[in-house]
Amino acid sequence: MPSWTQILLVVVLILLLFGRGKISEMMGDFAKGIKSFKRGLSDEEEADAAGSEPKTIDATVNREESAEAKNKATNG
């Protein structure tokens, strides 16, 4: 377990490397990211409560269509 002097030394080194302004800026960006994440979750919950259907994407590929597209790409 690290002693208080070791912890203090690490904190001083971090402050010397990054500076107080850079650390507070990084923490502010971190807080903005958390707020944005929470806002996104609440928006999703509101959409679910409103009864809207979740958006789905049809990812099936028709072989005939893909063959036609391939022929157009090579010939055209």
N, C-alpha and C positions, 0 to 999 in steps of 0.2 A: 504494500500500500504506500503510495507516495506521501511524502511529508509536506507540510505547509510551505517549506522553503522551495521544494521542487515545483509545486504548483505555482507559486509566486514567480519563480524563474521562467516557467513556460509562458505565463501570462505576459510578463515583461517582454519576452522575446517576440511573442505574437504582436504586441503593440508596436514594437520597434520595426517589425517587418511590414506590417500593414498600415499602421497609423490609426489613430482613433476615428478619423473621418471615413476611411475605407471600411472599417468594421461596422460602423453605424449605417453606412450606405448598403452594405451587404445584408444586414439585418432588416432594413427597410424593404429591400427587394424581396426577401424571404417572407415578410409579413404580407406584402402585396400578393405574392403567389398563393399564400394560404387563403386570403380573402377571396381571391378570384376562384379558387377551387371550391370554397364553401358556397359562393354565389352560383356556380355551375351546378352544384348538387341541389340547391334549393330551387333553381329553375327547372331542373329535371323532375323534382318531386311535385312542383306545381303543374307541370305538363301531365304527369301521371294522375294527379288528383282531378284534372279537368277531363279526364277520360279520353285523351287523345291516343291514337294508336302509335306505337313506336315505329319509326321509319325503318323499313327493311330494304335491302338491296338484292336484286335478283342477279346472282353471280353465275347462273348457268350459261353455258356456251353451246350454241347450236352448231353442230359440225358443218352443216351445209353453209351457213353464214360465214363461219371462219374460213372455209375453203374459198368462198367467193372473195372475201376480203384479201386473202393471201394472193389469189390470182390477180386482183386489181393492183395490188402493191407491186407485184413483179412485172406485170404487163403494162401498167399504166402510168 
